[in-house]
Amino acid sequence: MNSVAQNVDLTNCDREPIHIPGSIQPHGALLVVDPASHVVMYASANTADFIELPPGEAVGRALPFVLGPELAHHIVNVAARAGGTQADGVMVNIPVGTGDTFAFITIHRFGERLILEFEKPASGADTEVALSLTQALVRRLDKVNELGDLVSSVARLLRATLGYDRVMIYQFLADGDGKVVAEAKSVSIESLLGHHFPVSDIPAQARQLYLENWVRIIGDPDYTPVPLMPALDEGNFLLTCLLRIFAVSLPSTANT
């Protein structure tokens, strides 16, 4: 991350540049593309893991050169169907590069940029389980009419689905403070339901990220970040989206 303060405490958390991390988690790769020219503007340093082209050679090149004409054309079509919004387009088990590499590709727009995320594809069994769980969640929540019942049900269902130690629903109050309005947890840990937290607990730029991106999950809290090339700076509006990169399930010992 660029320009990280050397000494972080509760008085300066609101000045941390968490909205421009300049790096991604290492279990996938990233390309940032100009949607008009289809030229790659940024690439994560591990792009060769997927497309067999170093990031230094990908940046500044047109997408057909980087990914091949057929795949580039398909990606552009998927992006167009999303209608220029942040809605994701998904391409499953797609061959990339010149070898036997396959990828799960997620495509979405953020501002004036097209974001391409590459991950290793899930197994067929994992995909089937994920679809089944999603359908079960939708069916259960469709029967809920009251807000209090809704947030309680969401917390319980997510914990049952993902196996987290704790799932909390957190409400931002008008004065910036926060309150835990629903919770599902292991019996072995203390409840936080109903607890209030000061505005400094989640600073302003972090609250804004929750509005910009609804899903940001860390697959491994001990991961080594993979930098983007070229490096970002605080004047770059690009990448509040980068904190959302690669939604994967945390191990059961994690909280959310």
N, C-alpha and C positions, 0 to 999 in steps of 0.2 A: 504494500500500500504506500502511496506517495505521501510525503509531508506528515507522517505520523508523529504526534507529539511525544516527546521523550518521557514525560512524567504525566500519566493520566490519572485523574481523580474526579470526584463528583462535580468539581467546579469547572472542568474543561471538557467533559464528555460531549457537550453539545457542539464542540468545535472539531471533533474528530471527523476526518473526511471519509466516513464509511460508505458514502454514496458513490465514491469513485475508487473502488478497490484496486483496479488495475491488474487483477489476477483472478484465476478461477481454481476450482477444486480439480485434483489431478485425475479423476476417474473418467474424464471426457476431454474433448477439445472444442475450441471455439473459433468461428470465423465471423467477422463483422463486415457486412457488405453494403455498399451504396446501392439502394434499390433502383436508382435511375440508370446508372452506368454498369451495374453489376460487377464493379471492381472491388476487390478485397481491400478493406481499409486497415483492419487489425486481424491478427492471428495469434492464438495462444502458442507458447513455445513448444508444445507437444503435438502439433498438427501432424507431424510425420508418423505418429502412432496410428493414424487413420488414413491419411491421403498420400503418404509416401512423398511428401513435398515439404521441405523445411519452411518454417514461417517466413524467413527472410526472402524466400522465393515466391511465396504466396502473396504477400503484401504488394499491392500495386498491380496485380495481375487480374484479368477478367475471370469471372467464375468458370466459364467453359474451359479455360486453360488449367485452372486449379483442380476442378473436379471432373472434367470431361464434358463434352457438349450435351450428351443425353441426360446425365444426372443434373447438370446445371439447369437445363430446360425444365425438368421435372420440379426442381426446387422453386424456380420462379413461378411456375403454375400453382404450386401449393401455397406459396406466399400470396399470390393474387386472390386465391379463394378465401383467404383470411380477411380480405377486404381492407388492408392497411391498418388493422387494429392490432392490439397485443394478443389476440387469440392465437393459440398455437396451431401450427400445422405439424402433422406427425408423419414420418416415413419410417416404416418398420423393416428391419432386417434387409437393409439396402447394401448392395456391394459397392465398395469405394476403393480407390487406389487401383493398382494394377495386379495385386495379388488376390489372396483369398480372404481379405478383410471385409467384414460386414459391420454395419452401424445402425443404430437407432438415431434418427436425425429429427430434431425438433426445430421448427422454424417460426419465428415471430418478428413483428415489427416493434421497434421502440424509437419514438421520435422519428428522425429521418434516417434510421439505420435498420438494416435487415440482419437479424441475429440467427446464426446457424450453430446449433449445439450437437455435438457428436458423442454418442456413448456406445459402449459394447451392447449388443442386443441381448435382451432377456431370453431365457429359454421358453419354449412353447408352454410348458407347465406353469412357469411364473406368470406369463401373460394371461393364461386361462384363469388362474387364481385371482389376479388383479381385476379382471373384468367381472368375475363373479362377486368379489367383495364390493366393487363399485355399484353393481346392480342392487345388492342387498342394502347398501347405505341409502341409495336413492329411494328404494321402496319404503324403508323404515321412516325416513325423514318426510316423505310425502304425506304421511298421516298426521304430522304434528302441526298444530294451528297456533299455539301460544309461543311467544318469544322465549319465555323462561324454560318451557319444555323443550323448545328447539335447541337452545344452547346446551342444556343438560344432556339431551340425546346425542348431540354431535360429539361432546366430550366422551361419553361412554362408548359410542360406536367407534370412534377413532382409536381409543385405547384398546378395545377388543380386536380391532383390525390390525393395528400396527404393533401392539405389544409393548408400548412405552410404559415406563413406571408412572408417569403422570402426564395427563393432558389437561390444559387449562384454557378457558375462554376468558380473555382479558379485554375489558372495556376501557377506552379512553374517555375520561370525563371532560366536562366543558372547561375546567380550569387547567387541563393538561395532566392532572393526576390520573392514576389508573386503579381499577378494581377487578379482582378475580370474581367473575359472575357465574362460572360453572367449572366443575372439576371432576375428573375421574382419576383415581390413583390406586397404587398399591397400599394395602393396609399397613405396611411397615414404615411408611413415611408420613410426616406431619402434613395436615391439611392446610392449604392456603385459601380455601374458599371464603369469600367475603373480605379478604384482606385488601387494604388500600395501600398504594405505593405512590411516592412523590413523583412529580414531573421529571426529576433528575434520573429516575430509574430507567426510563426509556426516553432519551433526548429527542429534540424536535426532528432532526434529520432521520432518526430511526423510525419515528412515528410516520413520517412521510413515506418511507420505504414500504411500510405495511400497506399504504394506500396505493402505491405504484405497482407493487408486486405482492401477490397474495401467497405465493409459495416460495419459501427459501429454506432449504433443509441442508444441513451439513452431514454428509455421509460418514465422515471420520473427523472428529474434533482435533486430532493430532496431525492432520494432513499438512504437506508442504505445498504452498501455493505455486501455481504455474503462472508465470507472468505473461502479459500480453505484449506483443510487438507491433508497432513501436510503443514506448511507454506513454501512459496517460499523464495528464496534469489536471489541476483543479479547475482550469478553464474549460475542460472538455465536458460537455453536457451529456455525453453518450450513455454512461453506463451505470445508472442506478439499477439497471436490470441485471448486472452481473452477479449480484448477491443471490439471485434466484437460480443460478446455474445448477442444473442436474438434480432434480428431485429424486432422492433415493431414501429408502427406509433406514432409520437409525437403528443401532442395536437396542435390545430390550432394556439395557441399563440406562438409556438416555431419557431425558425429560424433554418435553416440548411445551 
